[in-house]
Amino acid sequence: MDTKTLTCPHAPIWRIELDRREVFPDDPGAGTPAMLYGPRDSSATFFCALETEEIGTGDGSYIDVPRSVLDWMSAQEFVVAAFLFVEVAHD
């Protein structure tokens, strides 16, 4: 399976979508293998959202990622890395 979706149990509108097809070992940073999606058509890369604690919306504004979602995201870091590393390990 090349994709995986993790849904926040505290706020199901928030989800992490993982896509191994977006991993480019020879060109790190070229793809978007881990994305966070939220309300108001918002999205950001997983690690950017975790670091900045905000996410861009569909209208160009930004909203804060709730603390409960950030805590859940932090708990998912190992899952994200393990899922994406499998693709790199096989190359």
C-alpha positions as CSV (number, residue, x, y, z in Angstrom):
1,M,0.0,0.0,0.0
2,D,1.5,3.4,-1.0
3,T,-0.9,5.6,0.9
4,K,-2.2,5.8,4.5
5,T,-4.6,8.2,6.2
6,L,-4.4,8.9,10.0
7,T,-7.5,10.6,11.4
8,C,-7.3,12.6,14.7
9,P,-9.5,10.8,17.2
10,H,-10.2,14.1,19.1
11,A,-11.2,16.1,16.0
12,P,-11.9,13.9,12.9
13,I,-11.8,16.9,10.6
14,W,-8.0,16.8,11.0
15,R,-6.1,14.1,9.2
16,I,-2.6,13.2,8.1
17,E,-2.3,11.7,4.6
18,L,0.9,9.8,3.8
19,D,2.0,9.0,0.3
20,R,5.1,6.9,-0.4
21,R,5.0,7.9,-4.1
22,E,5.9,11.4,-3.0
23,V,9.3,10.3,-1.5
24,F,12.2,11.1,-3.7
25,P,15.4,9.9,-2.0
26,D,17.6,11.5,-4.7
27,D,15.8,14.9,-4.3
28,P,14.8,15.4,-0.7
29,G,12.2,18.1,-0.3
30,A,10.8,17.6,-3.8
31,G,7.6,15.8,-2.8
32,T,4.9,16.1,-0.2
33,P,4.8,12.6,1.4
34,A,3.2,13.7,4.6
35,M,0.4,16.3,4.6
36,L,-2.0,17.6,7.3
37,Y,-5.5,18.6,6.3
38,G,-8.0,20.4,8.4
39,P,-11.1,22.7,8.4
40,R,-11.8,25.4,5.8
41,D,-10.0,23.5,3.0
42,S,-6.7,23.9,4.9
43,S,-3.5,22.0,4.3
44,A,0.2,22.1,5.1
45,T,3.1,19.6,5.2
46,F,3.0,17.6,8.3
47,F,6.4,18.8,9.7
48,C,5.7,22.5,8.8
49,A,2.4,22.4,10.6
50,L,4.0,20.7,13.6
51,E,6.8,23.3,13.7
52,T,4.7,26.5,13.0
53,E,1.5,25.3,14.7
54,E,-0.5,26.7,11.9
55,I,-2.0,25.6,8.6
56,G,-3.0,27.5,5.5
57,T,-6.6,27.7,4.4
58,G,-8.2,27.6,1.0
59,D,-8.8,31.4,1.1
60,G,-5.1,32.1,1.7
61,S,-5.4,32.9,5.5
62,Y,-3.9,30.8,8.3
63,I,-5.4,29.2,11.3
64,D,-3.8,27.8,14.5
65,V,-3.7,24.0,14.8
66,P,-5.4,23.2,18.1
67,R,-3.2,22.0,21.0
68,S,-5.0,18.6,21.1
69,V,-4.3,18.1,17.4
70,L,-0.6,19.1,17.8
71,D,-0.3,16.6,20.7
72,W,-1.8,13.9,18.5
73,M,0.5,14.9,15.6
74,S,3.5,14.6,17.9
75,A,2.4,11.2,18.9
76,Q,2.2,10.2,15.2
77,E,5.8,11.2,14.3
78,F,7.1,7.6,14.6
79,V,4.2,6.2,12.5
80,V,4.8,8.9,9.8
81,A,8.6,8.2,9.7
82,A,8.2,4.4,9.8
83,F,5.6,4.4,7.0
84,L,7.7,6.7,4.7
85,F,11.0,5.1,5.5
86,V,9.9,1.8,4.1
87,E,9.9,3.3,0.6
88,V,13.4,4.7,1.0
89,A,14.7,1.4,2.4
90,H,13.5,-0.5,-0.6
91,D,15.2,1.9,-3.1
